[in-house]
Amino acid sequence: MKHNLQQMYRRALDLRTPWINRWDTAMRYTMPTSDDDAAMLFDATAADAVDNLAASIYSLLTPPESLWVSLVPESADSPDAVTATNALRANLNDSNFYTTVHQCYMDLIILGTACLFMAENPIGAASAFSFTAIPMRDIAILNNAVFHTATMPAREVMEKYPSWTPPADLRDTIKSDPETPLRLVQSLVGTDFTAWLDVGGNIENNIVSTGKFETNPYIIFRWSVASGEIYGRGPVLRALPDIKTVNKVVELVLKNATIAVSGIWQADDDGVINLSNINLTPGAIIPKAVGSSGLTPLASGADFDVSQIILQDLRERIRHALLADRLGLLSDKEMTATEIIARNAEMVRILGATYGRLLHEFIRPLVDRGLQILSRRGVIDKIVLHSDAELKYIAPITKMAIAETLI
């Protein structure tokens, strides 16, 4: 089993490798994480569109101000679905779900895949749930398997897994320096959980903890998926060629503007003009030898008038790909009922396939996990979806879809 786990882990890393560069590029042009990347970003059209789309998805799928999911009993002897719904909603409201899920929506739009880790809080906490948005660089997936890699101090590993005894070759190092960084891999294959140190060699010799999960705490959901692929593709990955082109065009426009402001100059080297002492500022007086031409501007052949046409077209295509022109406000004026219906119908058509995937990969696993935690803690009776109760999703986008079918 452990040998198979090692093979699965290596295969998962191999499948993730080509996606790393794509994710890094998408992040560089929409959400730069380093000063160097930020310095090379010259256009914020895509970044603004990503923020707008994430806010729209947030308000349509999981609005915190309204009930967006409920449980409906299918038989007279079913557990109290209303109690379960209220308990689930109360614990979500008291948790960090609504702040964390927005981070996942950003990953979903930029990278095409997001991972929300749903943990159980200790008894006595305000909520039974605790959520963490896991960076996709730390996640490798296969069908029915998740591998989460993280580097953390040895002290945290021992606090998280108190029954773990460090191997002999690490014991003295950890004792002398509890902050020694360790690379920990946590895997879930089916319901089997295994955590081990990624220090080379056989996994079996470096196991930290094993166990089982009744429900998967790693909720991984995707925007859209191409045939034969495991990781998803989001709007940013599709619009990336236009995003990179716009960034380059703006960079060249700015360089041309610098030339237009300061100019390019030429001067005869007659031994009088000291080019090192010339300051090209408004009102400056530059001495020249009598009879010499002094400084004369060098005409630039660059003409970027066409750049504005190119930029306008590309920016519109980026906004269209990121749904900014379709999910955002249509105008500042009040809309008629017909305009509102048309806008809602367009939103349903645009997000219909994505909504179906998110309902299957995100909402249902979230509710399953939440019900399992609450029933194990004795807050509610044990409830199983499609057996004891039916999941009814009543987010705004669902209401739009229902209204569209009635027209």
N, C-alpha and C positions, 0 to 999 in steps of 0.2 A: 504493500500500500504506500509506504513512504517513498519507495523507488518510483512508483507511478506519480506521486505527488511532485517529486523533483522534476520529472519529465514534463508534467503539466505546467509547472511554473516556468520552465525554460521556454516551452512553446508559447505560453502567454506573453512572455517578454518579447519573443521574436515577432509575434503578431502585432505588438504595440509599437515596435521600433519605427516603422515608416510613418506612424501617425505623430510621433514626437515633433519632428520638424514642421509638419503642417500646423500643429497646435502652437508651436513657438512663433511661427510666422503670423498666424491669425491673432495671437495675443499682442505681438509687436505693433500691429497696425490698428488695434482697437483698444487695448488696455496694457500699455508698456509697463513692465515691472522694474526696469532699471533706468538709470539716468542716460546711459548711452542710447537705449532704444527710444526714450522720450525725446532725446535731442534729434533723432532722425525721423520723427513724426511731424509732418508739415501740414496735414489736413485732418480735421476732426469730424468730418462728415460721417464716417462709419462709426466712430465712437459715440456720437450723439444718437445715431439711429439704433445702436445696440441698447443704449440706456432707455430709449423710448419703447423699443420692442419688449425689453425685460419688464418695464413697468406695465405695459399692456397685458402681457402674459400673466403677470402677478395679479392684476385686478380681474382678469377674466377667469382664471383657473382656481386661485386660492385667495379670494378677497377676505381679509381678516374681519371686516365689519359685518359679514353676513354668513349664514349657514350654507356651506357649499357641499356638504355630504350628509346623508342620513341613512338610517337602517330601517327597512320595512319588514315586519314579520310576515312569513308566508303561511303560517298555520296558527291555530288558536293556542297550541301549547308551546309556542316559541318563547324564548326568554324576552324580557322587556326591552324591545329595540329602542324605545324612546330613552330609557335610562342609559343604555349603552351609547346612544348618539350624544346625549348631553355630557356624559363622562368623557367621551373621546374629544368632544369640542372643548370642554373646560381644560383638559390637560394640554391640548394643543395651544390654546390661548395663553396658558400660564408658562408655556415653554418658550424656547428661543426659535421655534419653527418659522415664524413669519419673517424674522430677520435673516435666518440661515437660508431659507428656500430661495430668496432673491439672488443670493450668490450662485446657487445652482442654476437658476434661470439664465444668469450671465454666461456660465459655462456651457449651458445647453445651446445658446444662440451662437456663441463664438466658436466652440469646439465641436458642437453637435452631440456631445455626450456629457452627462453630469452624474455625480454620485453623492447621495445624501445618506449619511450614516445615522441610524436611529438607535440610540442607546437607552438603557433604562437607568433612571436616577435612583439613588438610595431612598429607602423609606424615610418619609418626613420632609422630603424636598417639595417645593411648591408644585412641581409637575412630575409625573411619572416618566416623562420623556425628556431626552436631551439629544439635540441634533448637531451634526458637524458636516460642513461641506468639504468633502475630500477632494484635493486637487487631482485631476485626471493623470498627471504625471506619476502619481503614487499608486495608481490603480492599473492592474492588468487583468483582463477577463477572458474567459473561455465560456462555452455553453455550460451553464450550471456550475460555474466556478469563478470565484473572485479572489484575487491576490492583492493585498494592501501592504505596500512597503513604506516604512517610515523610519527615520533616524531620530532616536531619542536618547537622553541620558540614561545610564544604567540604573540610576536611582528611580526614574520613572518606570522602567521596565519591572523592577522589583516591587514597586508599589502597586503596579497594575496586576502583576502575577506573583503574589506573596509566597506561593508554594514553590516557586522556581528556585533551584540551587544552581548558581553559576558554575560552569565547568572549571576544572582545576587551572587551566591555562589563563583564565580570565579573573579568577577569584582574587588574587593579590592586587591586580590592576584596579578592579572595581573597589576593593577595600581602601586602597590608597587614594583613589579619585572617583567618587561616586558619580561625577558628571561625565565620565567616559562615554563618548557617543557609541551607541550600538545600532546596527541596522537590523530592524525587526520586520519579519514578514508574517502577516496574519492572513491565513487562507480559509476560505469556506467552500468546500466541495459538497454540493448537496446540502446536507445538514451537519456534516462533519467539520469541526473547527480545529485548526492546527496553527500554532504560533511557533516560529523558530528564528534563530539568529542566522542571518545571511553572512556567514564568515567563510564560505567555501567549504568543500567537503560534503559529506553526506548529511542530509537534513536530519536523519534519525539521531545523529550524535549531537545535534544542537537544538533539540525541541525544548521550548519554554513552557507550553501549555497545550492541552488538547481538551476537546469537549464536543457538545452538540448544541445546535440552535433549533428551536422549534420553528422559528420564522427567520428569514434572512434580514439582518440589520443593515446590509448594504443595498440600498435602493438605487439602482442604476437605470436611468431612462435616457432616451435618445429622441432627437428631433425627427430624423428620417434615416432610413437604412437602405443601402444599395445591396443587391443580391450578392450573397457570398461574403458579406462583411459583418463584423461584429460591432465595430464602433460606428457611431452615427455621424451624419453630416448635417451641419447647421447652415443657416443663411449666410454667415460670414465666410465659411469655406467656399460656398458657391460664388459669392461676390468678390472673393479675394483678388482675382486678376484686375478688376476695375478699381478696387481699393488701392492696390499697389501702383497702378497707373496714375490715379489722381494724386497720390502722394508724390510721385516723381515729377509730374507736371507742375505742381505747386512749388516744389523745390527749385525747378528750373526758372519758374516765374520770379521767385524771390531772388535768385541769383541775378536774373536780368534786371530786376528792380534796383539791386545794389549797384549795378553798372550804370543804370540810368541816373541814379542819385550822385554817385561819386565820379563817374566817367572813367574813360581810359585815355591817358595823355601820353604825348611824345615830346621830346625836347632834343635840340642839338647839344651834343656834348662839347661845349666850347670852353670848358674849364672855369666858367663863371657860375653856372647854375649847379647848386649842390642839391641833388635830388633827395638826399636824406633830410634836408631842412625844410622841404616844401610841405605845407599843410593845406590840403584842399578843403577849406571851410568857407562858408559864405562871408563875403567882405574881406577876405584875405588879399593882401598885396604881395605879389611874387615879383621880385626884381629880375631883370634880364639885361644882358649886355646890349649896348646900343648897336642897332643893325642886325641883331640876331632875331630869330623867330620866336624864341622863348618857348613857353609851353603851348602846344596846340592840341585840341581834342582829336582823338582817333575815332572815326565813325565806326559804330558797331553794326554789323550786318544782321544782328539778331532782331527778329520782329515776332513778338509773341501775341499779336492781336488775335490770332486764331486760337490761342490757348484758352481764352475765356469761353469760346464756343465748345471746345473739347471738355473743359471742366464742367460746364453746365450739363452737358449730356451725360457724362460719367457720374456726376453726383446724383442726378435723377435716377440713373440705373441702380446706384448703390441704395438709395432710399427705397426704391421699388423692391429690390431684392430683400431688404431688411424690413419691408412692410411699413416703413415710416409714412408713406403717402397713402396707405390703405387702412392702417389701424390707428393712426393719429387723428387729430381733429381735422375735419374736412375744411372748415373755414371758421372765421371768427363770428360770422353772422348766425342767427338762429336758424336751425334746420326745420323744414316742414316734416310732417309725419311720413310722407312718401320718401323723403331723403333719409330719415332715420331707418326706415324699413330697408331701403336699398343698402345702406351702410352696414346694417346688421347682417343682411343676407350675404354681402360680400365677405364679411369677417368669418361667417360660418363656412363659406366655400374655401377661404384661404386656410383656415386653421382646422378644417374638418378632419383631415388625415392625421395631423399632428395631435389634435385633441384625442382621437381614438387611441393612438399609441401611448400618450401620456396617461390616459385613463387605465390602460392595461399595465404599463410598466412603472407608473409612479403612484397614482392614487390608490389603486387596489392593494399593492404591497404595503403602502403606508397604513391603510386602514387595517389590513390583516395583522400587521405587526403591532399596531396600537391596541387592537382588541385582545391579542394574545397576552401582551404585557398587563393590561388592566384585569383580565380574568385570572391570570396567575397571581396577581396581588390581592385578589378577592374584592376588587372594586365593583366588578360586574360578574354576572354569570357567564360561563363559557359560551361563546357564540361563534358559529362557523358560517361564513358567507355562502350563500346558495344552498345551505342546509338548514340553518336556523333562521337566517335573515337574508334579505336581498339588499345589496348596496345600491342606493339611489343617489346619483350625482346631480346636484342642483345648482352648480356654479352658473354665473351669468352666461357663459358661452353655451351651456346646455339649454337655458331658457331661450336664447336666440335660435338655436337649432329647432326647438319645439315650435316656436312662433313661425319659423320659416316653413315648416311642414304644414302648418295650418293655413298658410296663405293660398 
